[in-house]
């Protein structure tokens, strides 16, 4: 039996979608009885929801505070998130408004647009419940010393001298933690996550500061799930987000685009995407992790498939030796730095917020901090066994790029108060290499040996490290110390600096006991999908500039794409469902870097600045090494021009593409596009 696209799927078509028949399970999908493509009206954001205070609409004051110095670094253990358990069916059955496929069942507003475009019919989704709540978070348990910009001790606004415990910062947290919960997903097993907004609940009377969505709306995006628009969490579909008391059921079908196993990914994350406040809400804590396993090649058990490192632990629910690392930089208020951006503040100071998270909507260079964290903790320690590990890196920062090396040091970390990262390793030398197995688009065709690797905001890299030996072949010993070091200085969010002496230790890795290791590093991982060069071509140019007109919101526009700011319901491209296209993306924004992210499917980079992407594994020092594989975010350097191929399958409706320097996105460096039905 055939089907009209987006309305009916039979078993044959299900096989084409992929992930439907995995490990002997059959999961068919069917359309829902109604699906709203777009609201009839397309309002922009209400200025009253963007601008607050008597000085709103005036220029930002781009000053950064100097965070207090952490006195005892590398004493807190690295937290490893515990996977979230699904809600038992018996509990779901008691919900007043349970999930379902009927009209209006996708969100609490019960409108026709709040309807799932596609629903699994034979393999029902696992149900997860994530509450957005106010909570407290501490980046370190160490005492800290108030310092000035010159690194010298200062008397803080309260007049109390000497070291003190860092106060907790108020966060918006998925289930009240930062990072939020980790969901282990699996191809062939749909998952539905109910995100419920409880940010209006404040039983402990926490001071929420002056950043984050003031009306406390959210809009959660699974980056980069192959997901229908209503569950994608993108503002081109729903700009108003979800207010306190509201909920949304985001359905993640966990299917490979086009039924092609070569399209499967392995590490996603979810974060806020509320228009105008994406950066503030992400910085406030709305970050969660979503590793996704392939039961055939990558099942999360090193005895099977490609035998990548990972051992299921029935006691914790984790996959041991498979560790996500979310890197994030922050600034802590010094009580004397003025608070002023386009949204709010008049340049006043807040001594009562000393030591708590500081954030401003800096539209130009983007926001960076001077304290570097991993999984929410500054300067953590990780004890490892003498065996191979799989690390899944995520850059969850607002604007900062990193370059990581594994290094040893005789002298150890040296305090560098007043500088970004706070500590340096002056005598550090590379001692181990990475073996990269995946990018954000999933497994590479072949493993690549790396001396170092870069991360831009939102990008992911998965790497294997063998802790039994050093790069010269000599064995490690229990008690040896290796540091994960950032060697890329970025004084602001504009671009990197070229300081060859910059070495900031981020994680102290201590070698422990031997452990069984059944994992291998395969010589071949998976083939890349086919590319069609005979398709429609489009060009998108990122530009520095504003727009005219009397609209107060236009005054905040700092970035354009093809001469246009982001406009709801004005797509810059309307590709047909099932088609492929070649997009050229140019960085015409002067001396800025832009990590440009595209929702819905991944792309393959065909060339960068006229140089074709290699078809075989490049060497560890090749300048094209990061373009080899599938991706969802392009790292665009100043003046770069990148040509990519992507497809538009399974769903119809509106999506977005935007810079993942979230200060740039929030200042209109985003465009809408939509998939339309084939004529």
PENOR-V585593 format. One record per pair of residues at least 12 apart in sequence whose C-alpha atoms are under 7 Angstrom apart, sorted by the first residue. I is the first residue (numbers start at 1). J is the second residue. D is the distance in whole Angstrom. If there is no record, write none. Layout:
BEGIN
<<I | J | D> <I | J | D>>
END
This chain:
BEGIN
<<6 | 31 | 7> <6 | 651 | 7> <7 | 31 | 5> <8 | 30 | 6> <8 | 31 | 6> <9 | 29 | 6> <9 | 30 | 6> <11 | 28 | 7> <14 | 28 | 6> <15 | 259 | 6> <16 | 258 | 6> <16 | 259 | 4> <17 | 255 | 7> <17 | 256 | 6> <17 | 257 | 6> <17 | 258 | 5> <17 | 259 | 3> <18 | 255 | 6> <18 | 256 | 5> <18 | 257 | 7> <18 | 258 | 6> <18 | 259 | 3> <18 | 260 | 6> <18 | 261 | 7> <19 | 187 | 5> <19 | 188 | 4> <19 | 254 | 7> <19 | 255 | 5> <19 | 256 | 6> <19 | 259 | 7> <20 | 188 | 5> <20 | 255 | 7> <21 | 188 | 6> <22 | 188 | 6> <22 | 295 | 7> <23 | 295 | 7> <26 | 122 | 7> <26 | 123 | 7> <27 | 120 | 6> <27 | 121 | 7> <27 | 122 | 5> <27 | 123 | 5> <27 | 188 | 7> <28 | 120 | 6> <28 | 121 | 5> <28 | 122 | 5> <28 | 123 | 7> <29 | 118 | 6> <29 | 119 | 5> <29 | 120 | 4> <29 | 121 | 5> <30 | 118 | 6> <30 | 119 | 5> <30 | 120 | 6> <30 | 121 | 6> <31 | 117 | 6> <31 | 118 | 4> <31 | 119 | 6> <32 | 101 | 6> <32 | 102 | 6> <32 | 116 | 6> <32 | 117 | 6> <32 | 118 | 6> <32 | 119 | 6> <33 | 102 | 7> <33 | 103 | 7> <34 | 103 | 6> <34 | 112 | 7> <34 | 115 | 7> <35 | 112 | 7> <35 | 113 | 6> <35 | 115 | 6> <35 | 116 | 7> <35 | 117 | 5> <36 | 112 | 6> <36 | 113 | 4> <37 | 113 | 7> <37 | 653 | 6> <38 | 113 | 7> <38 | 237 | 6> <42 | 568 | 6> <42 | 569 | 6> <44 | 568 | 7> <47 | 553 | 7> <49 | 215 | 7> <50 | 343 | 6> <51 | 343 | 5> <51 | 344 | 6> <52 | 343 | 6> <52 | 344 | 5> <53 | 344 | 6> <53 | 345 | 7> <55 | 344 | 6> <55 | 345 | 6> <55 | 346 | 5> <56 | 342 | 6> <56 | 343 | 5> <56 | 344 | 5> <56 | 345 | 7> <57 | 342 | 5> <57 | 343 | 6> <57 | 552 | 7> <58 | 342 | 5> <59 | 341 | 6> <59 | 342 | 6> <60 | 340 | 5> <60 | 341 | 4> <60 | 342 | 5> <60 | 362 | 7> <61 | 340 | 5> <61 | 341 | 6> <62 | 362 | 6> <63 | 337 | 7> <64 | 337 | 7> <65 | 331 | 7> <65 | 332 | 7> <65 | 333 | 6> <65 | 334 | 6> <65 | 337 | 6> <66 | 147 | 7> <66 | 148 | 6> <66 | 149 | 6> <66 | 334 | 6> <66 | 418 | 6> <67 | 331 | 6> <67 | 332 | 5> <67 | 333 | 6> <67 | 334 | 6> <67 | 370 | 7> <68 | 144 | 6> <68 | 145 | 5> <68 | 146 | 4> <68 | 147 | 6> <69 | 144 | 5> <69 | 145 | 5> <69 | 146 | 6> <69 | 147 | 7> <69 | 417 | 6> <69 | 422 | 7> <70 | 142 | 6> <70 | 143 | 6> <70 | 144 | 5> <70 | 145 | 7> <71 | 142 | 6> <71 | 143 | 6> <71 | 144 | 5> <71 | 145 | 7> <72 | 142 | 5> <72 | 143 | 7> <73 | 379 | 5> <74 | 379 | 5> <74 | 380 | 5> <74 | 381 | 5> <74 | 508 | 6> <75 | 380 | 6> <75 | 381 | 6> <76 | 141 | 7> <76 | 380 | 5> <76 | 381 | 6> <77 | 380 | 5> <77 | 381 | 5> <77 | 382 | 6> <78 | 377 | 7> <78 | 380 | 5> <78 | 381 | 5> <78 | 382 | 6> <79 | 375 | 6> <80 | 323 | 7> <81 | 181 | 7> <81 | 182 | 6> <82 | 182 | 6> <82 | 318 | 6> <83 | 181 | 7> <83 | 182 | 5> <83 | 183 | 5> <83 | 184 | 6> <83 | 317 | 6> <83 | 318 | 6> <84 | 181 | 6> <84 | 182 | 6> <84 | 183 | 5> <86 | 126 | 6> <86 | 127 | 5> <86 | 128 | 5> <87 | 127 | 6> <87 | 128 | 6> <87 | 129 | 7> <99 | 249 | 7> <101 | 115 | 7> <101 | 116 | 6> <101 | 119 | 6> <102 | 115 | 7> <103 | 115 | 5> <106 | 248 | 6> <106 | 249 | 5> <107 | 247 | 6> <107 | 248 | 4> <107 | 249 | 6> <108 | 246 | 6> <108 | 247 | 5> <108 | 248 | 6> <114 | 230 | 7> <116 | 230 | 7> <117 | 228 | 7> <124 | 190 | 7> <125 | 189 | 7> <125 | 190 | 4> <125 | 191 | 5> <125 | 192 | 6> <126 | 190 | 6> <126 | 191 | 5> <126 | 192 | 6> <127 | 191 | 6> <127 | 192 | 5> <127 | 193 | 6> <128 | 192 | 6> <128 | 193 | 5> <128 | 194 | 6> <129 | 193 | 6> <129 | 194 | 5> <129 | 195 | 6> <130 | 174 | 6> <130 | 175 | 6> <130 | 193 | 7> <130 | 194 | 6> <130 | 195 | 5> <130 | 196 | 6> <131 | 174 | 6> <131 | 175 | 5> <131 | 195 | 6> <131 | 196 | 5> <131 | 197 | 6> <131 | 198 | 6> <132 | 172 | 7> <132 | 173 | 6> <132 | 174 | 5> <132 | 175 | 6> <132 | 176 | 7> <132 | 196 | 6> <132 | 197 | 5> <132 | 198 | 5> <132 | 199 | 6> <133 | 172 | 6> <133 | 173 | 5> <133 | 174 | 7> <133 | 175 | 6> <133 | 176 | 5> <133 | 198 | 5> <133 | 199 | 5> <134 | 170 | 7> <134 | 171 | 6> <134 | 172 | 5> <134 | 173 | 6> <134 | 176 | 6> <134 | 199 | 6> <134 | 202 | 7> <135 | 170 | 6> <135 | 171 | 5> <135 | 172 | 7> <135 | 173 | 7> <135 | 176 | 5> <136 | 168 | 6> <136 | 169 | 5> <136 | 170 | 5> <136 | 171 | 6> <137 | 168 | 5> <137 | 169 | 5> <137 | 170 | 6> <137 | 171 | 7> <138 | 167 | 7> <138 | 168 | 5> <138 | 169 | 6> <139 | 376 | 6> <139 | 377 | 5> <139 | 378 | 6> <140 | 377 | 6> <140 | 378 | 6> <142 | 165 | 7> <143 | 163 | 6> <143 | 164 | 5> <143 | 165 | 5> <143 | 166 | 6> <144 | 163 | 5> <144 | 164 | 6> <144 | 165 | 6> <144 | 166 | 6> <145 | 162 | 6> <145 | 163 | 5> <145 | 164 | 7> <148 | 418 | 7> <149 | 418 | 5> <150 | 418 | 6> <151 | 417 | 4> <151 | 418 | 4> <157 | 335 | 6> <157 | 351 | 6> <166 | 355 | 6> <167 | 355 | 6> <167 | 356 | 6> <168 | 356 | 6> <169 | 356 | 5> <169 | 357 | 6> <170 | 206 | 7> <170 | 207 | 7> <170 | 208 | 6> <171 | 284 | 5> <171 | 285 | 5> <172 | 284 | 6> <172 | 285 | 5> <172 | 286 | 6> <173 | 285 | 5> <173 | 286 | 5> <174 | 286 | 6> <178 | 285 | 5> <178 | 287 | 7> <178 | 376 | 6> <179 | 285 | 7> <179 | 287 | 5> <179 | 288 | 6> <179 | 375 | 6> <179 | 376 | 6> <180 | 286 | 7> <180 | 287 | 6> <180 | 288 | 4> <181 | 288 | 5> <181 | 289 | 7> <182 | 288 | 6> <182 | 289 | 5> <182 | 290 | 6> <183 | 289 | 6> <183 | 290 | 5> <183 | 291 | 7> <184 | 290 | 6> <184 | 291 | 5> <184 | 292 | 6> <185 | 290 | 7> <185 | 291 | 6> <185 | 292 | 4> <185 | 293 | 6> <186 | 254 | 7> <186 | 292 | 5> <186 | 293 | 5> <186 | 294 | 6> <187 | 254 | 5> <187 | 255 | 6> <187 | 292 | 7> <187 | 293 | 6> <187 | 294 | 5> <187 | 295 | 7> <188 | 254 | 6> <188 | 255 | 6> <189 | 254 | 6> <190 | 252 | 6> <190 | 253 | 4> <190 | 254 | 5> <191 | 251 | 6> <191 | 252 | 5> <191 | 253 | 6> <192 | 249 | 6> <192 | 250 | 6> <192 | 251 | 4> <192 | 252 | 6> <193 | 249 | 6> <193 | 250 | 5> <193 | 251 | 7> <194 | 247 | 7> <194 | 248 | 6> <194 | 249 | 4> <194 | 250 | 6> <195 | 247 | 5> <195 | 248 | 5> <195 | 249 | 6> <196 | 246 | 6> <196 | 247 | 4> <196 | 248 | 7> <197 | 243 | 7> <197 | 244 | 5> <197 | 245 | 5> <197 | 246 | 6> <197 | 247 | 6> <198 | 244 | 6> <198 | 245 | 6> <199 | 216 | 6> <199 | 244 | 6> <200 | 244 | 6> <211 | 280 | 6> <211 | 359 | 7> <212 | 277 | 6> <212 | 280 | 5> <212 | 281 | 5> <212 | 284 | 6> <213 | 277 | 6> <213 | 281 | 7> <216 | 243 | 6> <216 | 244 | 7> <217 | 241 | 6> <217 | 242 | 5> <217 | 243 | 5> <217 | 244 | 7> <217 | 274 | 7> <218 | 241 | 5> <218 | 242 | 5> <218 | 243 | 7> <218 | 272 | 6> <218 | 274 | 5> <219 | 233 | 5> <219 | 241 | 5> <219 | 242 | 6> <219 | 272 | 5> <219 | 273 | 5> <219 | 274 | 5> <220 | 233 | 5> <220 | 270 | 7> <220 | 271 | 6> <220 | 272 | 5> <220 | 273 | 6> <221 | 233 | 4> <221 | 234 | 6> <221 | 270 | 5> <221 | 271 | 6> <221 | 272 | 6> <221 | 273 | 6> <222 | 268 | 7> <222 | 269 | 6> <222 | 270 | 4> <222 | 271 | 7> <223 | 268 | 6> <223 | 269 | 5> <223 | 270 | 6> <224 | 268 | 6> <224 | 599 | 6> <224 | 600 | 6> <224 | 632 | 7> <225 | 600 | 6> <226 | 257 | 7> <226 | 600 | 5> <226 | 601 | 6> <227 | 252 | 6> <227 | 600 | 6> <228 | 651 | 6> <229 | 653 | 6> <229 | 654 | 6> <229 | 655 | 6> <231 | 250 | 4> <231 | 251 | 6> <233 | 273 | 6> <234 | 273 | 6> <234 | 655 | 6> <234 | 656 | 7> <235 | 274 | 7> <235 | 275 | 6> <236 | 568 | 5> <236 | 569 | 7> <236 | 654 | 6> <236 | 655 | 6> <236 | 656 | 6> <236 | 672 | 6> <237 | 654 | 6> <237 | 655 | 7> <239 | 275 | 6> <241 | 274 | 6> <257 | 649 | 6> <258 | 649 | 6> <262 | 526 | 7> <262 | 527 | 6> <262 | 528 | 6> <262 | 529 | 6> <263 | 529 | 7> <264 | 442 | 6> <265 | 292 | 7> <265 | 441 | 5> <265 | 442 | 4> <265 | 443 | 7> <266 | 291 | 6> <266 | 292 | 5> <266 | 293 | 6> <266 | 442 | 5> <267 | 290 | 6> <267 | 291 | 4> <267 | 292 | 6> <267 | 440 | 7> <268 | 289 | 7> <268 | 290 | 5> <268 | 291 | 6> <269 | 288 | 6> <269 | 289 | 4> <269 | 290 | 5> <270 | 287 | 6> <270 | 288 | 5> <270 | 289 | 6> <271 | 286 | 5> <271 | 287 | 5> <271 | 288 | 6> <272 | 286 | 6> <275 | 666 | 7> <276 | 666 | 5> <277 | 666 | 6> <278 | 662 | 6> <278 | 666 | 6> <279 | 398 | 6> <279 | 662 | 5> <279 | 663 | 6> <279 | 666 | 7> <283 | 398 | 7> <300 | 312 | 7> <300 | 319 | 7> <302 | 518 | 6> <302 | 519 | 5> <303 | 518 | 6> <306 | 522 | 7> <307 | 519 | 5> <307 | 520 | 6> <308 | 519 | 5> <308 | 520 | 6> <308 | 521 | 7> <309 | 321 | 6> <309 | 322 | 6> <309 | 388 | 6> <309 | 389 | 6> <309 | 390 | 6> <309 | 519 | 5> <310 | 322 | 5> <321 | 389 | 5> <321 | 390 | 6> <322 | 389 | 6> <322 | 390 | 5> <322 | 391 | 6> <323 | 390 | 6> <323 | 391 | 5> <323 | 392 | 6> <324 | 391 | 6> <324 | 392 | 4> <324 | 393 | 6> <325 | 374 | 6> <325 | 375 | 6> <325 | 391 | 7> <325 | 392 | 6> <325 | 393 | 5> <325 | 394 | 6> <326 | 374 | 5> <326 | 375 | 5> <326 | 393 | 6> <326 | 394 | 5> <326 | 395 | 6> <326 | 396 | 6> <327 | 373 | 6> <327 | 374 | 5> <327 | 375 | 6> <327 | 394 | 6> <327 | 395 | 5> <327 | 396 | 6> <327 | 397 | 7> <328 | 372 | 6> <328 | 373 | 5> <328 | 374 | 6> <328 | 395 | 7> <328 | 396 | 5> <328 | 397 | 4> <329 | 368 | 7> <329 | 369 | 5> <329 | 370 | 7> <329 | 371 | 5> <329 | 372 | 4> <329 | 373 | 6> <329 | 397 | 6> <330 | 357 | 7> <330 | 368 | 7> <330 | 369 | 4> <330 | 370 | 6> <330 | 371 | 5> <330 | 372 | 7> <331 | 357 | 6> <331 | 358 | 5> <331 | 369 | 4> <331 | 370 | 6> <331 | 371 | 6> <332 | 355 | 5> <332 | 356 | 5> <332 | 357 | 5> <332 | 358 | 5> <333 | 353 | 6> <333 | 354 | 5> <333 | 355 | 5> <333 | 356 | 6> <333 | 357 | 6> <333 | 358 | 5> <334 | 354 | 5> <334 | 355 | 6> <335 | 349 | 6> <335 | 350 | 5> <335 | 351 | 4> <335 | 352 | 7> <335 | 353 | 6> <335 | 354 | 5> <336 | 349 | 5> <336 | 350 | 7> <336 | 351 | 7> <337 | 349 | 6> <341 | 360 | 6> <341 | 361 | 6> <341 | 362 | 7> <361 | 663 | 6> <362 | 663 | 6> <363 | 558 | 7> <363 | 663 | 5> <363 | 664 | 6> <363 | 667 | 6> <365 | 492 | 6> <365 | 493 | 5> <365 | 494 | 5> <366 | 399 | 6> <366 | 492 | 7> <366 | 493 | 5> <366 | 494 | 7> <366 | 661 | 7> <366 | 663 | 5> <366 | 664 | 7> <367 | 398 | 6> <367 | 399 | 6> <367 | 492 | 7> <367 | 493 | 6> <367 | 663 | 7> <368 | 398 | 7> <368 | 399 | 6> <368 | 400 | 6> <368 | 492 | 6> <368 | 493 | 6> <370 | 419 | 7> <370 | 420 | 4> <370 | 421 | 5> <371 | 420 | 7> <371 | 421 | 5> <371 | 422 | 7> <372 | 421 | 6> <372 | 506 | 7> <379 | 506 | 5> <379 | 507 | 6> <380 | 507 | 5> <380 | 508 | 6> <381 | 507 | 6> <381 | 508 | 5> <381 | 509 | 6> <382 | 508 | 6> <382 | 509 | 5> <382 | 510 | 6> <383 | 509 | 6> <383 | 510 | 5> <383 | 511 | 6> <383 | 512 | 6> <384 | 509 | 7> <384 | 510 | 6> <384 | 511 | 5> <384 | 512 | 6> <385 | 511 | 6> <385 | 512 | 5> <385 | 513 | 5> <385 | 514 | 6> <385 | 515 | 6> <386 | 467 | 5> <386 | 468 | 5> <386 | 511 | 7> <386 | 512 | 6> <386 | 513 | 6> <386 | 514 | 5> <386 | 515 | 6> <387 | 466 | 6> <387 | 467 | 5> <387 | 468 | 6> <387 | 514 | 7> <387 | 515 | 6> <387 | 517 | 6> <388 | 464 | 7> <388 | 465 | 6> <388 | 466 | 4> <388 | 467 | 6> <389 | 464 | 5> <389 | 465 | 5> <389 | 466 | 7> <390 | 462 | 7> <390 | 463 | 6> <390 | 464 | 5> <390 | 465 | 7> <391 | 462 | 6> <391 | 463 | 5> <391 | 464 | 6> <392 | 461 | 6> <392 | 462 | 4> <392 | 463 | 7> <393 | 460 | 5> <393 | 461 | 5> <393 | 462 | 6> <394 | 458 | 6> <394 | 459 | 6> <394 | 460 | 5> <394 | 461 | 7> <395 | 455 | 6> <395 | 456 | 6> <395 | 457 | 5> <395 | 458 | 5> <395 | 459 | 6> <395 | 460 | 7> <396 | 457 | 6> <396 | 458 | 6> <397 | 457 | 6> <398 | 457 | 6> <398 | 661 | 6> <398 | 662 | 5> <399 | 457 | 6> <399 | 493 | 5> <399 | 661 | 5> <399 | 662 | 7> <400 | 456 | 7> <400 | 457 | 6> <400 | 490 | 7> <400 | 493 | 6> <401 | 455 | 6> <401 | 456 | 5> <401 | 457 | 6> <402 | 454 | 6> <402 | 455 | 5> <402 | 456 | 7> <402 | 486 | 6> <402 | 488 | 5> <403 | 452 | 7> <403 | 453 | 5> <403 | 454 | 4> <403 | 455 | 6> <403 | 486 | 5> <403 | 487 | 6> <403 | 488 | 5> <404 | 452 | 5> <404 | 453 | 6> <404 | 454 | 6> <404 | 484 | 7> <404 | 485 | 5> <404 | 486 | 5> <404 | 487 | 6> <405 | 430 | 7> <405 | 451 | 7> <405 | 452 | 5> <405 | 484 | 6> <405 | 485 | 5> <405 | 486 | 7> <406 | 430 | 6> <406 | 431 | 6> <406 | 432 | 6> <406 | 433 | 7> <406 | 482 | 7> <406 | 483 | 6> <406 | 484 | 5> <406 | 485 | 6> <407 | 428 | 6> <407 | 429 | 5> <407 | 430 | 4> <407 | 431 | 5> <407 | 432 | 7> <407 | 482 | 6> <407 | 483 | 5> <407 | 484 | 7> <407 | 485 | 7> <408 | 428 | 5> <408 | 429 | 6> <408 | 430 | 6> <408 | 431 | 6> <408 | 481 | 7> <408 | 482 | 5> <408 | 483 | 6> <409 | 425 | 7> <409 | 427 | 6> <409 | 428 | 5> <409 | 429 | 7> <411 | 427 | 7> <412 | 425 | 6> <413 | 425 | 5> <421 | 504 | 6> <423 | 504 | 6> <423 | 505 | 7> <424 | 503 | 5> <424 | 504 | 5> <424 | 505 | 6> <425 | 503 | 5> <425 | 504 | 6> <425 | 505 | 7> <426 | 503 | 7> <431 | 470 | 6> <431 | 471 | 6> <432 | 470 | 5> <432 | 471 | 5> <433 | 449 | 7> <433 | 450 | 6> <433 | 451 | 5> <433 | 471 | 6> <434 | 449 | 6> <434 | 450 | 5> <434 | 451 | 6> <434 | 463 | 6> <434 | 464 | 6> <434 | 465 | 5> <435 | 447 | 6> <435 | 448 | 5> <435 | 449 | 4> <435 | 450 | 6> <435 | 463 | 5> <435 | 464 | 5> <435 | 465 | 7> <436 | 448 | 5> <436 | 449 | 6> <436 | 450 | 7> <436 | 462 | 6> <436 | 463 | 4> <436 | 464 | 6> <437 | 462 | 6> <437 | 463 | 6> <438 | 461 | 6> <438 | 462 | 5> <439 | 460 | 6> <439 | 461 | 5> <439 | 462 | 6> <439 | 629 | 7> <439 | 630 | 7> <439 | 631 | 7> <440 | 459 | 6> <440 | 460 | 5> <440 | 461 | 6> <440 | 631 | 5> <440 | 632 | 6> <441 | 602 | 6> <441 | 630 | 4> <441 | 631 | 4> <441 | 632 | 6> <442 | 630 | 7> <443 | 525 | 6> <443 | 526 | 7> <444 | 525 | 6> <444 | 526 | 6> <444 | 629 | 5> <445 | 524 | 6> <445 | 525 | 5> <445 | 526 | 5> <445 | 527 | 5> <445 | 528 | 6> <445 | 629 | 7> <446 | 523 | 6> <446 | 524 | 5> <446 | 525 | 5> <446 | 617 | 6> <447 | 523 | 7> <447 | 524 | 7> <448 | 617 | 7> <448 | 620 | 7> <449 | 620 | 6> <450 | 620 | 5> <451 | 620 | 6> <456 | 595 | 6> <456 | 635 | 7> <457 | 595 | 6> <457 | 660 | 6> <457 | 661 | 6> <458 | 660 | 7> <459 | 633 | 6> <477 | 511 | 7> <478 | 511 | 5> <478 | 512 | 5> <478 | 513 | 6> <479 | 510 | 6> <479 | 511 | 5> <479 | 512 | 6> <480 | 510 | 6> <480 | 511 | 5> <481 | 508 | 7> <481 | 509 | 6> <481 | 510 | 5> <481 | 511 | 6> <482 | 508 | 6> <482 | 509 | 5> <482 | 510 | 6> <483 | 505 | 6> <483 | 507 | 6> <483 | 508 | 5> <483 | 509 | 6> <484 | 505 | 6> <484 | 506 | 6> <484 | 507 | 5> <484 | 508 | 7> <485 | 503 | 6> <485 | 504 | 5> <485 | 505 | 4> <485 | 506 | 6> <486 | 503 | 6> <486 | 504 | 5> <486 | 505 | 6> <486 | 506 | 7> <487 | 502 | 5> <487 | 503 | 5> <487 | 504 | 6> <488 | 502 | 7> <489 | 502 | 6> <494 | 592 | 5> <494 | 593 | 6> <495 | 592 | 6> <495 | 593 | 6> <531 | 645 | 7> <535 | 580 | 6> <535 | 581 | 5> <535 | 582 | 7> <536 | 581 | 5> <536 | 582 | 6> <537 | 581 | 6> <537 | 582 | 5> <537 | 583 | 6> <538 | 582 | 6> <538 | 583 | 5> <538 | 584 | 6> <539 | 583 | 6> <539 | 584 | 5> <539 | 585 | 6> <540 | 561 | 6> <540 | 562 | 6> <540 | 584 | 6> <540 | 585 | 5> <540 | 586 | 6> <541 | 561 | 5> <541 | 562 | 5> <541 | 585 | 6> <541 | 586 | 5> <541 | 587 | 6> <541 | 588 | 6> <542 | 560 | 6> <542 | 561 | 5> <542 | 562 | 7> <542 | 586 | 6> <542 | 587 | 5> <542 | 588 | 5> <542 | 589 | 6> <543 | 559 | 6> <543 | 560 | 5> <543 | 561 | 6> <543 | 588 | 5> <543 | 589 | 4> <544 | 558 | 6> <544 | 559 | 5> <544 | 560 | 6> <544 | 589 | 5> <545 | 558 | 5> <545 | 559 | 5> <545 | 560 | 6> <546 | 558 | 5> <546 | 559 | 6> <556 | 667 | 6> <557 | 667 | 5> <557 | 668 | 6> <558 | 667 | 6> <558 | 668 | 7> <559 | 664 | 7> <559 | 667 | 6> <559 | 668 | 6> <559 | 669 | 5> <560 | 668 | 7> <560 | 669 | 6> <561 | 669 | 6> <561 | 670 | 7> <561 | 671 | 7> <565 | 668 | 5> <565 | 669 | 7> <566 | 668 | 5> <566 | 669 | 7> <566 | 670 | 5> <566 | 671 | 5> <566 | 672 | 7> <568 | 672 | 7> <570 | 672 | 7> <571 | 671 | 7> <571 | 672 | 5> <571 | 673 | 4> <571 | 674 | 6> <572 | 671 | 7> <572 | 672 | 6> <572 | 673 | 6> <573 | 673 | 5> <573 | 674 | 7> <574 | 673 | 6> <574 | 674 | 5> <574 | 675 | 6> <574 | 676 | 6> <575 | 674 | 7> <575 | 675 | 5> <575 | 676 | 6> <576 | 675 | 6> <576 | 676 | 5> <576 | 677 | 6> <576 | 678 | 5> <577 | 648 | 6> <577 | 649 | 6> <577 | 652 | 6> <577 | 675 | 6> <577 | 676 | 6> <577 | 677 | 5> <577 | 678 | 6> <578 | 647 | 7> <578 | 648 | 5> <578 | 649 | 5> <579 | 647 | 6> <579 | 648 | 6> <580 | 646 | 6> <580 | 647 | 4> <580 | 648 | 6> <581 | 645 | 6> <581 | 646 | 6> <581 | 647 | 6> <582 | 643 | 7> <582 | 644 | 6> <582 | 645 | 5> <582 | 646 | 7> <583 | 643 | 6> <583 | 644 | 5> <583 | 645 | 6> <584 | 641 | 7> <584 | 642 | 6> <584 | 643 | 4> <584 | 644 | 6> <585 | 641 | 6> <585 | 642 | 5> <585 | 643 | 6> <586 | 640 | 6> <586 | 641 | 4> <586 | 642 | 6> <587 | 636 | 6> <587 | 638 | 6> <587 | 639 | 5> <587 | 640 | 5> <587 | 641 | 6> <588 | 639 | 6> <590 | 638 | 6> <590 | 639 | 7> <591 | 638 | 5> <592 | 638 | 5> <593 | 636 | 6> <593 | 637 | 5> <593 | 638 | 6> <594 | 635 | 6> <594 | 636 | 5> <594 | 637 | 7> <594 | 659 | 6> <594 | 661 | 7> <595 | 633 | 6> <595 | 634 | 5> <595 | 635 | 4> <595 | 636 | 6> <595 | 659 | 5> <595 | 660 | 5> <595 | 661 | 6> <596 | 633 | 5> <596 | 634 | 5> <596 | 635 | 7> <596 | 658 | 6> <596 | 659 | 4> <596 | 660 | 6> <597 | 632 | 6> <597 | 633 | 4> <597 | 634 | 6> <597 | 657 | 6> <597 | 658 | 5> <597 | 659 | 6> <597 | 660 | 6> <598 | 632 | 6> <598 | 633 | 6> <598 | 656 | 7> <598 | 657 | 4> <598 | 658 | 7> <599 | 655 | 6> <599 | 656 | 6> <599 | 657 | 6> <601 | 647 | 7> <601 | 648 | 7> <602 | 630 | 6> <602 | 631 | 5> <602 | 632 | 5> <602 | 646 | 6> <603 | 630 | 6> <603 | 631 | 5> <603 | 632 | 6> <603 | 644 | 6> <603 | 645 | 5> <603 | 646 | 5> <604 | 629 | 6> <604 | 630 | 5> <604 | 631 | 7> <604 | 644 | 5> <604 | 645 | 5> <604 | 646 | 7> <605 | 627 | 6> <605 | 642 | 7> <605 | 643 | 6> <605 | 644 | 4> <605 | 645 | 7> <606 | 643 | 5> <606 | 644 | 5> <606 | 645 | 7> <607 | 642 | 6> <607 | 643 | 5> <608 | 641 | 6> <608 | 642 | 5> <608 | 643 | 6> <609 | 640 | 6> <609 | 641 | 5> <609 | 642 | 6> <613 | 627 | 7> <613 | 628 | 7> <614 | 628 | 7> <648 | 675 | 7> <652 | 675 | 5> <652 | 676 | 6> <652 | 677 | 7> <653 | 674 | 5> <653 | 675 | 5> <653 | 676 | 6> <654 | 672 | 7> <654 | 673 | 6> <654 | 674 | 4> <654 | 675 | 6> <655 | 672 | 6> <655 | 673 | 5> <655 | 674 | 6> <656 | 670 | 7> <656 | 671 | 6> <656 | 672 | 4> <656 | 673 | 6> <657 | 670 | 6> <657 | 671 | 6> <657 | 672 | 7> <658 | 670 | 4> <658 | 671 | 6>>
END
